[in-house]
Amino acid sequence: MAKDDSKKALAWPMFDALVTGASKRQVNPWARGKFVPDFETLERLLAVPLLLGADSTSGVPALALDVWVAYELRRSGLDPDAVWPRESPPRVISSDLLRFVDKQYVRTKNEIQERLSKGGTTFGGTVGGSANILGKNYLKQVDVVLSHWSTGPELMISTKRMDSSFGKNAANRVEESYGDSKNLRLRYPQAATGFVYGLRSTCWVETPDKAHWLVDLLTKLGREDDAYHAVALIVPEYGGGVLAEEDEAESAPIDDAVVPEPDPQLELDLRRDEIEQRLSSLPAVTLRHDLVPEEVSPARFFDVMLNVLLDNTPVNFHGNARALRAQGTGGKVNSDATLEP
């Protein structure tokens, strides 16, 4: 197992434990008409790459954002198995396939589930570690997805993370998102599309002009009618060294097959006490909300994304999500957990 692969393999069980044990996991995220994100869990997730010493080339820092965004979508009441990455391996798989497996005889069911949980193969393109989605002109790896075979992608969120080399790479990460957003929106005009950008607080110290320019660019990116519906900025602050950035020239090429990307990393089956021991040593990470304008705040981001999703689907879709939104915004819910007319 390669060095970077081993760090991702270590990160997954830690991410899963943090999400499963989150105190607000079962708390309705809608309150007083607004979406209230679980920032405490985000801070702990962001600390995992620091504990492991995982830089951006390992994929672990960006994965922390993906896990949190998917966690918030599940908190909102969306089908847990339709939100990718899932909370357990395989991370990308059709919910219909899972229901089919669940209906098998116990022995067959257990054998299939054991094979699926080991990863490392796509099983003919039915499962994977990440999702590649065909846009209007090219394939795009989308980090967080809500999808079903009968509807196609209903929600697509891309994430980026920058913790160093701000003058070198930060602008490129945002600028390329313009093309990615249009590529997806033009093929899926009814899907809710969003962009989450993580930028370390030291950017405001080392290159303040670049930081203000990036915030302005992100704000404008969320205003385009044919681009992202919403953009979120997350600003972590932590001590110690930097998470080294990968060279732009070494970025992975776009795949040419419309199948889930296989996950070559084996997710380690760590004992619960070993996971808890590791998590007890998490370094401190805080979020600088004061550096984030309201227009790109995570709270507004989830508010917009979920409202676009629910407004663009029939009222009998996503009943749990509609019920939670209604309860948190003063609306009424009928016995079928859908909004009353």
TAKA-V333214 format. One record per helix or strand of 2 or more residues. SS is the DSSP state (hx for helix, st for strand). FROM is the first residue (numbers start at 1). TO is the last residue. If there is no record, write none. Layout:
SS_FROM_TO, SS_FROM_TO
This chain:
hx_3_20, st_30_31, st_34_35, hx_39_52, hx_56_58, hx_60_75, st_83_84, st_92_93, hx_95_102, hx_106_118, st_127_128, st_130_134, st_139_142, st_144_148, st_152_162, hx_166_187, st_192_199, hx_203_206, hx_208_221, st_230_234, st_236_237, hx_248_250, hx_272_279, st_286_287, hx_289_291, hx_294_296, hx_298_311, hx_319_329
